[in-house]
Amino acid sequence: MAQIFHRSTNFISKVSVFFGALLAALALGGVMGLARAPYLTNQNVTREQPIQFSHKHHVGDDGIDCRYCHTAVESSATAGVPPTKTCMNCHSVLFNNAGYLEPVRESYRTDKSIEWVRVHRLADYVYFNHGIHINKGVGCSSCHGQVNQMPLMFQASPLLMAWCVDCHRNPEAVLRPRDQVFNMDWKAPANQAEIGKKLAAEYKIQSVEQLQSCSTCHR
Amino acid sequence: MSDHDIDGSMHPHEAHQQDSHEGEQVEDLTLRERPLDLAAVRAKLQFKSGPQYWRTIEELAEDPHFEDLLHREFPRQASEWDEAVDRRDFLKLMAASLAFAGLAGCKANEQANIVPYVKQPDGMILGKPLFFATAMPFPASRPL
């Protein structure tokens, strides 16, 4: 009886098994890479805002504290976006004829909010609280980057769960003394491991197991 | 009906198959009315061997009336709605709708706006509820 398959089928089947596995691995890698790419995480994507508000100017040049505008950051889950009134505290006097501030004045006149475009967005199933991080010595710039060098705001971190968990596994690496939390230029000192341990004890930071528990963030 | 015999006569069983809802006296095909001829069934089964699986004796006996009944799917009085969406198409549409509803929920880079206050109420901490006293207790001797 004649052979059903030609001899070359042996080779072809071996090669196709190899390439099939390769293709599956590439496809999986592609999907996982895409999920981590700025295209989906929005990392480093600068958003067009209704007013060209520069954090670099207000924080870097003028030295205004974060909490002057983001008043709720120490006590609430959200840092809070300031009301138009906060802008007008200064800009009723400073640059009060500037054309590019007209939307601010218009908002104040007409009592209609300025519609800012959201830059940092967490998934709805994450319970994130700004207050607890600030009060336990996690600085603004640890997550938001050096905002004092950002003319237009962008998201400096990927905001992926892996990125959150990195820090929850090893919080000592980013803990700062209380007076450094709002310092945009803080860099970890050489003996951070030692200081971090001391600060973790001082702030009564929970165990790594507790910090990594699902219900710490997903409630 | 177009496919009658030329002389217009029809076998009663045939008539039932073709047009069960027009006849005055609908012949009931449910099995209760047709007692099984057990002797014939036994004769049929006599030459079968090996395991047999069946749900009813009629199925085992390969009763033609029973097979006709199965073929028509809805035994009595029920009729299918031919023109409109039938059950299977309806299920198909529902499944597709659910799947596409899930797809429509997937959105990357959706722009969201933040709409802050123009003049924030006193004492408000954004993200926290602001409670007011809506009733004021006062001592009797002193008006509010």
Boltz contact constraints between the chains, C-beta under 6 A:
constraints:
  - contact:
      token1: [A, 40]
      token2: [B, 108]
      max_distance: 6.0
  - contact:
      token1: [A, 72]
      token2: [B, 125]
      max_distance: 6.0
  - contact:
      token1: [A, 72]
      token2: [B, 126]
      max_distance: 6.0
  - contact:
      token1: [A, 72]
      token2: [B, 127]
      max_distance: 6.0
  - contact:
      token1: [A, 75]
      token2: [B, 125]
      max_distance: 6.0
  - contact:
      token1: [A, 76]
      token2: [B, 125]
      max_distance: 6.0
  - contact:
      token1: [A, 76]
      token2: [B, 126]
      max_distance: 6.0
  - contact:
      token1: [A, 76]
      token2: [B, 127]
      max_distance: 6.0
  - contact:
      token1: [A, 76]
      token2: [B, 128]
      max_distance: 6.0
  - contact:
      token1: [A, 77]
      token2: [B, 127]
      max_distance: 6.0
  - contact:
      token1: [A, 78]
      token2: [B, 126]
      max_distance: 6.0
  - contact:
      token1: [A, 78]
      token2: [B, 127]
      max_distance: 6.0
  - contact:
      token1: [A, 80]
      token2: [B, 126]
      max_distance: 6.0
  - contact:
      token1: [A, 81]
      token2: [B, 114]
      max_distance: 6.0
  - contact:
      token1: [A, 81]
      token2: [B, 116]
      max_distance: 6.0
  - contact:
      token1: [A, 83]
      token2: [B, 116]
      max_distance: 6.0
  - contact:
      token1: [A, 83]
      token2: [B, 117]
      max_distance: 6.0
  - contact:
      token1: [A, 83]
      token2: [B, 118]
      max_distance: 6.0
  - contact:
      token1: [A, 83]
      token2: [B, 119]
      max_distance: 6.0
  - contact:
      token1: [A, 83]
      token2: [B, 120]
      max_distance: 6.0
  - contact:
      token1: [A, 84]
      token2: [B, 118]
      max_distance: 6.0
  - contact:
      token1: [A, 85]
      token2: [B, 119]
      max_distance: 6.0
  - contact:
      token1: [A, 107]
      token2: [B, 118]
      max_distance: 6.0
  - contact:
      token1: [A, 111]
      token2: [B, 118]
      max_distance: 6.0
  - contact:
      token1: [A, 113]
      token2: [B, 115]
      max_distance: 6.0
  - contact:
      token1: [A, 113]
      token2: [B, 116]
      max_distance: 6.0
  - contact:
      token1: [A, 113]
      token2: [B, 118]
      max_distance: 6.0
  - contact:
      token1: [A, 115]
      token2: [B, 113]
      max_distance: 6.0
  - contact:
      token1: [A, 115]
      token2: [B, 115]
      max_distance: 6.0
  - contact:
      token1: [A, 116]
      token2: [B, 114]
      max_distance: 6.0
  - contact:
      token1: [A, 118]
      token2: [B, 112]
      max_distance: 6.0
  - contact:
      token1: [A, 118]
      token2: [B, 114]
      max_distance: 6.0
